[in-house]
Amino acid sequence: MPAAVLESTPRLSSSSTLTDSTYLIYPQRNSLPAMLRSRLRSSCRSASLISSRNLFRNALLLIAAALSPAILHAQDKAQDKLSLDTTRSEVHFTLADALHTVHGTFHIQQGDVTFDPATGKANGSILVDALSGKSGNSVRDHRMTNDELKAPDYKTVAFAPTRFTGTFNPTGDSTLQVHGLFTLIGTPHEIDVPMQVQVNGDQIHAVGSFVVPYVQWGLKDPSTFMIKVNKEVHVDLDLSGTLRH
C-alpha cells in the first residue's frame, strides 16, 4: 500500500473550543505504482498520435477540396468543342444497282462534339434527319425514308464519336481515324471513319467516308425481281462548323 501522511485537523465545537481532531490521509507525491504511471504516459502518447493523424487527414481533405475546382477547370480547358453549321454540312450517299448509280443527300439536324486533343477521347453526337433524304426521284425517296429507314418511327440517324487516333493540329490539316457508334433504326453499330480535317482560325472543315452494310444491319432490301441493288451504301460526310478551344 502506498505510503501516506496523517495530518491532524482540528475541529471546533459550538463553544469555539478545540474538542478533538480529525485525521485526513493524503497520498505522498510519486506514490502511484510505476506500472500505472507507465500506462498513463502510454495513453497520453496514443491520444496525441491519434490527434496528429486526424489533423493530418483533415489537412489533406482541405487541400483536396481546394484543388478540385482547379483540376476540373484544367480538364475543361483541355476540351475542344466542335459545333456544326447545319446550313453548310451534309451527308451524301451512293447506292448502285445493276442499271445505274443513285446519288443523294441527307440534311444534318444537329452536331456538337467535344474532344480532348491530348488523349483522343470524344463525346457528343451528329444527328441526321432521316426524313430529309433526297435522290432526285420522289417515289424512290418516299420508299427509302418510309419503308427502309422507317423514318416515321426512327426520325434520326446518329453518329456518336467516342475516340480518335492521329494527331489533331490546332491549325492546318490533320488526318484522323474517328471511332464511334452509328445508330440506324434504333440499333447502334461500331464504325471507324477516316477523316481529313482542316482548321483555319475558329473554322473547321472535315470530310470522311464509310460503308454501311444496311441489309445486314436490318434495313429492307430494295431489290426487285428485275433489279438487284447493292447491299452496301457508301456514305460521305461533309462537315463545316466552329471550333472552340
Backbone as CSV, one residue per row, in Angstrom:
resi,resn,N_x,N_y,N_z,CA_x,CA_y,CA_z,C_x,C_y,C_z
1,MET,0.862,-1.185,0.000,0.000,0.000,0.000,0.892,1.227,0.000
2,PRO,0.560,2.285,-0.800,1.408,3.465,-0.884,1.516,4.139,0.456
3,ALA,2.691,4.725,0.646,2.919,5.462,1.901,1.994,6.646,1.966
4,ALA,1.582,7.046,3.172,0.651,8.158,3.353,1.085,8.994,4.524
5,VAL,0.558,10.185,4.602,0.846,11.118,5.690,-0.429,11.377,6.436
6,LEU,-0.356,11.237,7.747,-1.522,11.532,8.588,-1.438,12.975,9.021
7,GLU,-2.456,13.723,8.764,-2.466,15.142,9.140,-3.643,15.391,10.055
8,SER,-3.367,15.982,11.160,-4.418,16.253,12.144,-5.059,17.593,11.853
9,THR,-6.374,17.589,11.785,-7.128,18.823,11.518,-8.023,19.097,12.687
10,PRO,-7.867,20.210,13.315,-8.700,20.489,14.497,-10.127,20.727,14.108
11,ARG,-11.063,20.337,14.991,-12.495,20.542,14.799,-13.002,21.420,15.940
12,LEU,-13.761,22.423,15.604,-14.275,23.362,16.603,-15.686,22.985,16.992
13,SER,-15.949,23.099,18.295,-17.315,22.840,18.766,-18.101,24.125,18.706
14,SER,-19.357,24.038,19.080,-20.216,25.226,19.061,-19.730,26.287,20.017
15,SER,-18.908,25.895,21.040,-18.388,26.879,22.003,-17.055,27.445,21.565
16,SER,-16.671,27.096,20.303,-15.437,27.613,19.704,-14.211,27.182,20.453
17,THR,-14.223,25.995,21.051,-13.026,25.459,21.709,-12.642,24.189,21.012
18,LEU,-11.413,23.867,21.101,-10.947,22.647,20.457,-11.441,21.458,21.264
19,THR,-12.143,20.587,20.629,-12.671,19.414,21.326,-11.961,18.150,20.889
20,ASP,-11.685,18.038,19.624,-10.983,16.825,19.155,-10.324,17.139,17.824
21,SER,-9.751,16.170,17.278,-9.090,16.326,15.973,-9.550,15.221,15.035
22,THR,-9.575,15.530,13.753,-9.859,14.508,12.727,-8.621,14.379,11.866
23,TYR,-8.442,13.239,11.332,-7.219,12.981,10.580,-7.569,12.753,9.101
24,LEU,-6.884,13.489,8.191,-7.043,13.322,6.729,-5.828,12.580,6.198
25,ILE,-6.086,11.697,5.281,-4.993,10.889,4.713,-4.703,11.381,3.298
26,TYR,-3.506,11.880,3.055,-3.086,12.344,1.727,-2.014,11.402,1.204
27,PRO,-2.150,10.958,-0.056,-1.073,10.132,-0.612,0.162,10.974,-0.856
28,GLN,1.310,10.393,-0.604,2.542,11.118,-0.855,2.777,11.239,-2.357
29,ARG,3.525,12.317,-2.737,3.875,12.541,-4.138,4.698,11.360,-4.644
30,ASN,4.423,11.033,-5.927,5.104,9.915,-6.605,4.829,8.580,-5.952
31,SER,3.671,8.500,-5.245,3.363,7.246,-4.576,2.570,6.288,-5.451
32,LEU,2.138,6.708,-6.734,1.407,5.806,-7.634,2.323,4.683,-8.082
33,PRO,1.782,3.512,-8.292,2.620,2.397,-8.759,3.267,2.739,-10.093
34,ALA,4.430,2.221,-10.336,5.172,2.502,-11.570,4.398,2.031,-12.796
35,MET,3.752,0.876,-12.723,3.001,0.344,-13.869,1.865,1.278,-14.257
36,LEU,1.164,1.838,-13.227,0.053,2.738,-13.504,0.547,4.010,-14.167
37,ARG,1.695,4.553,-13.639,2.242,5.754,-14.259,2.638,5.493,-15.709
38,SER,3.200,4.311,-15.980,3.607,3.959,-17.350,2.404,3.888,-18.275
39,ARG,1.291,3.295,-17.765,0.090,3.190,-18.597,-0.498,4.568,-18.904
40,LEU,-0.460,5.444,-17.919,-0.973,6.792,-18.138,-0.166,7.522,-19.208
41,ARG,1.191,7.398,-19.090,2.025,8.056,-20.105,1.769,7.482,-21.498
42,SER,1.589,6.135,-21.593,1.320,5.493,-22.883,-0.001,5.962,-23.469
43,SER,-1.026,6.098,-22.603,-2.334,6.569,-23.065,-2.243,7.986,-23.605
44,CYS,-1.459,8.826,-22.937,-1.299,10.207,-23.393,-0.612,10.250,-24.759
45,ARG,0.442,9.400,-24.904,1.127,9.375,-26.202,0.202,8.889,-27.307
46,SER,-0.628,7.853,-27.042,-1.560,7.331,-28.051,-2.582,8.384,-28.441
47,ALA,-3.101,9.105,-27.433,-4.084,10.150,-27.739,-3.458,11.243,-28.588
48,SER,-2.208,11.587,-28.289,-1.516,12.616,-29.063,-1.297,12.163,-30.496
49,LEU,-0.922,10.862,-30.688,-0.696,10.320,-32.026,-1.977,10.309,-32.845
50,ILE,-3.086,9.875,-32.220,-4.378,9.854,-32.918,-4.787,11.256,-33.326
51,SER,-4.592,12.213,-32.397,-4.935,13.601,-32.702,-4.111,14.118,-33.875
52,SER,-2.823,13.793,-33.923,-1.957,14.226,-35.024,-2.409,13.625,-36.350
53,ARG,-2.778,12.339,-36.311,-3.256,11.681,-37.536,-4.535,12.327,-38.048
54,ASN,-5.450,12.640,-37.120,-6.699,13.289,-37.516,-6.439,14.658,-38.132
55,LEU,-5.501,15.411,-37.516,-5.161,16.720,-38.071,-4.574,16.590,-39.468
56,PHE,-3.709,15.582,-39.680,-3.094,15.369,-40.990,-4.142,14.989,-42.034
57,ARG,-5.057,14.082,-41.621,-6.121,13.670,-42.543,-7.013,14.843,-42.913
58,ASN,-7.388,15.640,-41.933,-8.240,16.799,-42.204,-7.538,17.806,-43.098
59,ALA,-6.238,17.959,-42.913,-5.486,18.887,-43.764,-5.484,18.412,-45.209
60,LEU,-5.310,17.088,-45.405,-5.340,16.536,-46.753,-6.700,16.741,-47.409
61,LEU,-7.774,16.537,-46.631,-9.119,16.737,-47.175,-9.332,18.192,-47.588
62,LEU,-8.845,19.111,-46.777,-8.990,20.531,-47.109,-8.211,20.872,-48.378
63,ILE,-7.003,20.320,-48.520,-6.196,20.574,-49.721,-6.891,20.019,-50.959
64,ALA,-7.440,18.795,-50.841,-8.143,18.180,-51.974,-9.355,18.998,-52.373
65,ALA,-10.095,19.484,-51.375,-11.278,20.292,-51.669,-10.895,21.588,-52.362
66,ALA,-9.770,22.163,-51.949,-9.331,23.420,-52.556,-8.836,23.217,-53.978
67,LEU,-8.201,22.061,-54.241,-7.637,21.816,-55.568,-8.661,21.308,-56.564
68,SER,-9.758,20.709,-56.104,-10.733,20.103,-57.024,-11.239,21.075,-58.081
69,PRO,-11.692,22.299,-57.727,-12.159,23.214,-58.776,-11.075,23.531,-59.798
70,ALA,-9.824,23.660,-59.334,-8.739,23.968,-60.262,-8.494,22.813,-61.220
71,ILE,-8.559,21.573,-60.687,-8.364,20.403,-61.538,-9.473,20.296,-62.573
72,LEU,-10.722,20.478,-62.117,-11.844,20.408,-63.045,-11.742,21.494,-64.102
73,HIS,-11.303,22.684,-63.694,-11.164,23.775,-64.655,-10.099,23.435,-65.688
74,ALA,-8.999,22.832,-65.218,-7.942,22.451,-66.150,-8.423,21.400,-67.129
75,GLN,-9.253,20.451,-66.647,-9.791,19.432,-67.536,-10.721,20.047,-68.566
76,ASP,-11.545,21.015,-68.125,-12.437,21.691,-69.066,-11.640,22.446,-70.121
77,LYS,-10.529,23.088,-69.695,-9.727,23.844,-70.638,-9.113,22.946,-71.687
78,ALA,-8.897,21.650,-71.357,-8.282,20.725,-72.296,-9.257,20.268,-73.372
79,GLN,-10.540,20.542,-73.200,-11.547,20.081,-74.133,-11.762,21.106,-75.244
80,ASP,-11.802,20.613,-76.493,-12.189,21.436,-77.626,-13.614,21.060,-78.020
81,LYS,-14.356,22.024,-78.537,-15.744,21.763,-78.911,-15.980,22.142,-80.367
82,LEU,-16.549,21.208,-81.104,-16.942,21.427,-82.494,-18.454,21.575,-82.559
83,SER,-18.908,22.716,-83.089,-20.341,22.950,-83.301,-20.571,23.073,-84.803
84,LEU,-21.338,22.136,-85.351,-21.550,22.126,-86.799,-22.514,23.223,-87.232
85,ASP,-22.222,23.776,-88.400,-23.144,24.684,-89.072,-24.013,23.818,-89.982
86,THR,-25.261,23.627,-89.606,-26.129,22.699,-90.353,-26.462,23.213,-91.754
87,THR,-26.267,24.506,-92.010,-26.521,25.041,-93.353,-25.366,24.748,-94.303
88,ARG,-24.214,24.376,-93.753,-23.037,24.101,-94.596,-22.545,22.656,-94.453
89,SER,-23.331,21.814,-93.810,-22.927,20.415,-93.589,-23.964,19.479,-94.195
90,GLU,-23.471,18.414,-94.819,-24.376,17.453,-95.461,-23.815,16.043,-95.362
91,VAL,-24.715,15.089,-95.546,-24.338,13.685,-95.690,-24.726,13.249,-97.093
92,HIS,-23.771,12.730,-97.823,-24.024,12.250,-99.187,-23.982,10.728,-99.192
93,PHE,-24.809,10.118,-100.024,-24.780,8.662,-100.131,-24.778,8.246,-101.593
94,THR,-24.215,7.067,-101.820,-24.144,6.493,-103.163,-24.558,5.036,-103.075
95,LEU,-25.534,4.663,-103.919,-26.032,3.284,-103.939,-26.185,2.844,-105.390
96,ALA,-25.563,1.728,-105.714,-25.567,1.257,-107.098,-26.467,0.040,-107.258
97,ASP,-27.068,-0.086,-108.444,-27.766,-1.315,-108.806,-27.240,-1.764,-110.162
98,ALA,-27.899,-2.746,-110.756,-27.387,-3.322,-111.995,-27.455,-2.354,-113.159
99,LEU,-28.345,-1.355,-113.091,-28.538,-0.458,-114.221,-27.887,0.905,-114.051
100,HIS,-27.867,1.441,-112.853,-27.328,2.785,-112.658,-26.910,2.984,-111.201
101,THR,-26.379,4.158,-110.925,-25.941,4.509,-109.570,-26.753,5.695,-109.070
102,VAL,-27.255,5.564,-107.868,-28.083,6.602,-107.265,-27.225,7.434,-106.297
103,HIS,-27.318,8.772,-106.438,-26.645,9.687,-105.529,-27.706,10.492,-104.784
104,GLY,-27.457,10.754,-103.536,-28.430,11.519,-102.775,-27.801,12.208,-101.569
105,THR,-28.590,12.978,-100.859,-28.114,13.714,-99.685,-29.119,13.607,-98.539
106,PHE,-28.608,13.799,-97.348,-29.429,13.934,-96.139,-29.006,15.214,-95.425
107,HIS,-29.957,15.827,-94.739,-29.711,17.058,-94.010,-29.282,16.744,-92.574
108,ILE,-28.216,17.431,-92.127,-27.773,17.291,-90.731,-28.628,18.197,-89.864
109,GLN,-29.263,17.597,-88.872,-30.159,18.321,-87.983,-29.424,19.051,-86.865
110,GLN,-28.390,18.412,-86.330,-27.634,18.985,-85.207,-26.300,18.273,-85.087
111,GLY,-25.290,19.006,-84.639,-23.989,18.380,-84.441,-23.127,19.128,-83.448
112,ASP,-22.849,18.512,-82.313,-21.968,19.073,-81.292,-21.073,17.954,-80.769
113,VAL,-19.769,18.160,-80.893,-18.810,17.140,-80.469,-17.730,17.800,-79.621
114,THR,-17.470,17.219,-78.449,-16.390,17.671,-77.564,-15.289,16.623,-77.587
115,PHE,-14.042,17.081,-77.669,-12.931,16.114,-77.722,-11.694,16.690,-77.050
116,ASP,-10.827,15.780,-76.641,-9.564,16.131,-76.000,-8.428,15.831,-76.977
117,PRO,-7.768,16.850,-77.525,-6.694,16.600,-78.497,-5.544,15.776,-77.932
118,ALA,-5.337,15.836,-76.606,-4.205,15.125,-76.000,-4.472,13.631,-75.855
119,THR,-5.684,13.266,-75.460,-5.996,11.858,-75.188,-6.766,11.179,-76.311
120,GLY,-7.417,11.965,-77.172,-8.230,11.394,-78.242,-9.634,11.016,-77.818
121,LYS,-9.992,11.275,-76.562,-11.354,10.965,-76.115,-12.336,11.970,-76.694
122,ALA,-13.533,11.483,-77.024,-14.540,12.351,-77.626,-15.927,11.948,-77.148
123,ASN,-16.853,12.896,-77.188,-18.252,12.605,-76.912,-19.107,13.642,-77.625
124,GLY,-20.397,13.357,-77.673,-21.315,14.212,-78.417,-22.006,13.402,-79.501
125,SER,-22.636,14.089,-80.433,-23.345,13.370,-81.482,-23.605,14.264,-82.692
126,ILE,-23.764,13.611,-83.826,-24.187,14.265,-85.061,-25.495,13.594,-85.469
127,LEU,-26.559,14.384,-85.537,-27.889,13.850,-85.842,-28.286,14.200,-87.266
128,VAL,-28.747,13.193,-87.999,-29.190,13.362,-89.385,-30.697,13.157,-89.436
129,ASP,-31.374,14.045,-90.122,-32.827,13.948,-90.286,-33.147,12.814,-91.259
130,ALA,-33.736,11.729,-90.745,-33.998,10.550,-91.582,-35.045,10.808,-92.660
131,LEU,-35.883,11.821,-92.469,-36.918,12.150,-93.455,-36.424,13.081,-94.549
132,SER,-35.185,13.545,-94.443,-34.694,14.560,-95.380,-34.002,13.991,-96.611
133,GLY,-33.967,12.669,-96.768,-33.251,12.064,-97.884,-33.816,12.448,-99.241
134,LYS,-32.928,12.893,-100.132,-33.310,13.291,-101.488,-32.349,12.660,-102.488
135,SER,-32.944,12.014,-103.524,-32.116,11.399,-104.560,-32.553,11.801,-105.975
136,GLY,-33.501,12.738,-106.038,-33.971,13.174,-107.352,-35.177,12.426,-107.875
137,ASN,-35.698,11.505,-107.099,-36.881,10.745,-107.509,-37.789,10.637,-106.286
138,SER,-38.932,11.328,-106.319,-39.796,11.414,-105.137,-40.351,10.062,-104.710
139,VAL,-40.693,9.203,-105.720,-41.231,7.880,-105.380,-40.164,7.055,-104.666
140,ARG,-38.957,7.071,-105.202,-37.852,6.322,-104.589,-37.514,6.888,-103.215
141,ASP,-37.536,8.214,-103.099,-37.210,8.842,-101.816,-38.238,8.484,-100.747
142,HIS,-39.513,8.448,-101.116,-40.559,8.081,-100.154,-40.366,6.632,-99.690
143,ARG,-40.040,5.765,-100.617,-39.818,4.359,-100.262,-38.580,4.219,-99.369
144,MET,-37.548,4.987,-99.692,-36.307,4.916,-98.909,-36.523,5.384,-97.472
145,THR,-37.168,6.533,-97.290,-37.321,7.092,-95.953,-38.379,6.367,-95.130
146,ASN,-39.486,5.958,-95.753,-40.579,5.362,-95.001,-40.456,3.849,-94.853
147,ASP,-40.118,3.158,-95.944,-40.085,1.693,-95.902,-38.752,1.143,-95.408
148,GLU,-37.665,1.765,-95.821,-36.348,1.221,-95.491,-35.760,1.829,-94.215
149,LEU,-35.800,3.146,-94.106,-35.264,3.795,-92.906,-36.281,3.882,-91.775
150,LYS,-37.559,3.629,-92.078,-38.632,3.686,-91.079,-38.604,5.014,-90.312
151,ALA,-38.450,6.083,-91.084,-38.291,7.414,-90.500,-39.462,7.881,-89.641
152,PRO,-40.709,7.501,-89.924,-41.779,7.925,-89.008,-41.561,7.437,-87.575
153,ASP,-40.905,6.292,-87.417,-40.616,5.759,-86.079,-39.218,6.122,-85.583
154,TYR,-38.249,6.177,-86.495,-36.866,6.494,-86.146,-36.476,7.757,-86.915
155,LYS,-36.729,8.894,-86.295,-36.655,10.167,-87.019,-35.229,10.628,-87.293
156,THR,-34.251,10.078,-86.594,-32.863,10.491,-86.811,-31.955,9.277,-86.979
157,VAL,-30.896,9.514,-87.734,-29.757,8.594,-87.807,-28.617,9.323,-87.109
158,ALA,-27.934,8.643,-86.191,-26.961,9.335,-85.345,-25.575,8.711,-85.437
159,PHE,-24.580,9.589,-85.332,-23.201,9.142,-85.167,-22.646,9.800,-83.915
160,ALA,-22.187,8.971,-82.963,-21.656,9.462,-81.687,-20.195,9.047,-81.575
161,PRO,-19.252,9.958,-81.868,-17.830,9.607,-81.739,-17.431,9.407,-80.282
162,THR,-16.575,8.422,-80.042,-16.107,8.137,-78.682,-14.597,8.354,-78.527
163,ARG,-13.842,8.255,-79.630,-12.397,8.492,-79.558,-11.857,8.646,-80.979
164,PHE,-10.629,9.127,-81.061,-9.965,9.205,-82.365,-8.481,8.923,-82.192
165,THR,-7.862,8.502,-83.257,-6.414,8.296,-83.288,-5.830,9.219,-84.356
166,GLY,-4.560,9.533,-84.184,-3.923,10.510,-85.058,-3.703,11.804,-84.294
167,THR,-2.913,12.683,-84.865,-2.590,13.960,-84.223,-3.494,15.059,-84.762
168,PHE,-4.219,15.695,-83.834,-5.066,16.819,-84.219,-4.257,18.105,-84.117
169,ASN,-4.122,18.810,-85.231,-3.387,20.067,-85.260,-4.359,21.236,-85.098
170,PRO,-4.073,22.150,-84.179,-4.999,23.274,-83.945,-5.108,24.224,-85.125
171,THR,-4.152,24.166,-86.040,-4.226,24.924,-87.286,-3.734,24.031,-88.421
172,GLY,-4.286,24.257,-89.600,-3.850,23.471,-90.745,-4.566,22.141,-90.856
173,ASP,-3.893,21.159,-91.443,-4.506,19.881,-91.793,-4.177,18.790,-90.789
174,SER,-5.126,17.866,-90.637,-4.943,16.689,-89.775,-5.589,15.483,-90.446
175,THR,-4.998,14.323,-90.216,-5.575,13.063,-90.678,-5.911,12.232,-89.455
176,LEU,-7.197,11.918,-89.285,-7.664,11.235,-88.088,-8.468,9.998,-88.448
177,GLN,-8.514,9.063,-87.515,-9.381,7.902,-87.590,-10.356,8.014,-86.424
178,VAL,-11.621,8.252,-86.726,-12.621,8.503,-85.690,-13.443,7.244,-85.457
179,HIS,-13.487,6.823,-84.190,-14.269,5.646,-83.811,-15.517,6.098,-83.059
180,GLY,-16.637,5.414,-83.340,-17.858,5.779,-82.646,-18.994,4.827,-82.938
181,LEU,-20.200,5.225,-82.504,-21.403,4.416,-82.675,-22.313,5.067,-83.706
182,PHE,-22.659,4.293,-84.717,-23.573,4.735,-85.774,-24.909,4.043,-85.525
183,THR,-25.934,4.841,-85.200,-27.229,4.269,-84.831,-28.193,4.382,-85.994
184,LEU,-28.660,3.224,-86.441,-29.559,3.125,-87.588,-30.786,2.321,-87.173
185,ILE,-31.968,2.870,-87.420,-33.259,2.323,-86.970,-33.182,1.807,-85.522
186,GLY,-32.590,2.640,-84.681,-32.570,2.367,-83.250,-31.489,1.437,-82.756
187,THR,-30.646,0.910,-83.646,-29.613,-0.048,-83.234,-28.227,0.539,-83.468
188,PRO,-27.381,0.618,-82.424,-26.031,1.169,-82.594,-25.056,0.144,-83.166
189,HIS,-24.145,0.632,-84.000,-23.105,-0.205,-84.604,-21.776,0.537,-84.508
190,GLU,-20.730,-0.180,-84.128,-19.410,0.437,-84.044,-18.807,0.587,-85.438
191,ILE,-18.290,1.784,-85.716,-17.652,2.031,-87.004,-16.395,2.877,-86.801
192,ASP,-15.522,2.856,-87.802,-14.346,3.727,-87.857,-14.445,4.572,-89.121
193,VAL,-14.236,5.866,-88.964,-14.370,6.793,-90.085,-13.047,7.520,-90.299
194,PRO,-12.346,7.262,-91.421,-11.152,8.052,-91.736,-11.591,9.474,-92.113
195,MET,-10.922,10.476,-91.546,-11.330,11.854,-91.796,-10.130,12.749,-92.068
196,GLN,-10.344,13.673,-92.986,-9.385,14.736,-93.257,-9.963,16.024,-92.677
197,VAL,-9.190,16.674,-91.815,-9.689,17.843,-91.087,-8.798,19.046,-91.402
198,GLN,-9.436,20.177,-91.635,-8.701,21.423,-91.873,-9.227,22.501,-90.935
199,VAL,-8.305,23.156,-90.209,-8.677,24.214,-89.268,-8.072,25.526,-89.758
200,ASN,-8.930,26.536,-89.824,-8.493,27.873,-90.210,-9.105,28.870,-89.227
201,GLY,-8.304,29.311,-88.255,-8.839,30.165,-87.202,-9.798,29.366,-86.333
202,ASP,-11.033,29.855,-86.208,-12.033,29.114,-85.433,-12.975,28.327,-86.338
203,GLN,-12.641,28.245,-87.622,-13.462,27.499,-88.565,-12.823,26.139,-88.866
204,ILE,-13.678,25.133,-88.948,-13.190,23.780,-89.200,-13.998,23.134,-90.316
205,HIS,-13.307,22.382,-91.158,-13.957,21.638,-92.237,-13.419,20.212,-92.219
206,ALA,-14.311,19.244,-92.219,-13.898,17.838,-92.132,-14.681,17.013,-93.146
207,VAL,-13.969,16.105,-93.806,-14.610,15.181,-94.738,-14.189,13.766,-94.368
208,GLY,-15.105,12.834,-94.545,-14.822,11.439,-94.244,-15.805,10.538,-94.959
209,SER,-15.505,9.269,-95.003,-16.385,8.325,-95.693,-16.333,6.960,-95.030
210,PHE,-17.421,6.221,-95.167,-17.501,4.864,-94.650,-18.615,4.117,-95.383
211,VAL,-18.629,2.824,-95.195,-19.604,1.964,-95.884,-20.573,1.391,-94.861
212,VAL,-21.856,1.401,-95.217,-22.894,0.855,-94.336,-23.498,-0.395,-94.972
213,PRO,-23.316,-1.569,-94.347,-23.973,-2.790,-94.849,-25.437,-2.816,-94.384
214,TYR,-26.268,-1.990,-94.998,-27.595,-1.689,-94.455,-28.507,-2.909,-94.359
215,VAL,-28.404,-3.840,-95.292,-29.250,-5.041,-95.222,-28.819,-5.903,-94.038
216,GLN,-27.526,-6.063,-93.872,-27.002,-6.829,-92.738,-27.410,-6.181,-91.418
217,TRP,-27.561,-4.869,-91.409,-27.925,-4.147,-90.203,-29.436,-4.018,-90.004
218,GLY,-30.207,-4.699,-90.798,-31.640,-4.786,-90.529,-32.557,-3.964,-91.412
219,LEU,-32.016,-3.248,-92.404,-32.879,-2.483,-93.295,-33.420,-3.382,-94.409
220,LYS,-34.544,-2.964,-94.938,-35.186,-3.726,-96.011,-34.358,-3.656,-97.291
221,ASP,-34.232,-4.780,-97.968,-33.527,-4.839,-99.246,-34.433,-4.267,-100.342
222,PRO,-34.016,-3.180,-101.032,-34.865,-2.585,-102.061,-34.839,-3.315,-103.402
223,SER,-34.118,-4.403,-103.490,-34.030,-5.140,-104.757,-35.394,-5.689,-105.169
224,THR,-35.580,-5.786,-106.462,-36.785,-6.408,-107.022,-36.363,-7.611,-107.856
225,PHE,-37.362,-8.287,-108.462,-37.063,-9.458,-109.292,-36.194,-9.072,-110.483
226,MET,-36.411,-7.874,-111.006,-35.694,-7.428,-112.190,-34.419,-6.639,-111.852
227,ILE,-34.416,-5.928,-110.738,-33.288,-5.044,-110.416,-32.675,-5.465,-109.081
228,LYS,-31.398,-5.775,-109.121,-30.670,-6.142,-107.912,-29.837,-4.959,-107.438
229,VAL,-30.095,-4.561,-106.207,-29.420,-3.397,-105.641,-28.281,-3.855,-104.726
230,ASN,-27.200,-3.097,-104.764,-26.060,-3.389,-103.902,-26.494,-3.410,-102.437
231,LYS,-25.925,-4.319,-101.665,-26.319,-4.467,-100.248,-25.543,-3.535,-99.322
232,GLU,-24.683,-2.699,-99.880,-23.949,-1.723,-99.092,-24.113,-0.341,-99.714
233,VAL,-24.197,0.667,-98.862,-24.293,2.041,-99.338,-23.051,2.802,-98.874
234,HIS,-22.513,3.602,-99.777,-21.321,4.387,-99.472,-21.760,5.752,-98.939
235,VAL,-21.221,6.146,-97.791,-21.614,7.395,-97.134,-20.416,8.341,-97.066
236,ASP,-20.649,9.600,-97.463,-19.624,10.644,-97.386,-20.107,11.761,-96.470
237,LEU,-19.253,12.156,-95.552,-19.549,13.262,-94.642,-18.846,14.526,-95.122
238,ASP,-19.576,15.625,-95.160,-19.012,16.935,-95.494,-19.457,17.898,-94.383
239,LEU,-18.552,18.155,-93.440,-18.925,18.860,-92.208,-18.158,20.176,-92.083
240,SER,-18.894,21.236,-91.746,-18.296,22.538,-91.510,-18.881,23.120,-90.228
241,GLY,-18.047,23.833,-89.485,-18.542,24.405,-88.239,-17.518,25.278,-87.563
242,THR,-17.765,25.527,-86.283,-16.936,26.395,-85.463,-16.222,25.584,-84.402
243,LEU,-14.942,25.856,-84.227,-14.130,25.163,-83.230,-13.831,26.117,-82.082
244,ARG,-14.116,25.679,-80.859,-13.822,26.474,-79.664,-12.867,25.708,-78.772
245,HIS,-11.807,26.365,-78.364,-10.790,25.731,-77.512,-11.119,25.973,-76.036
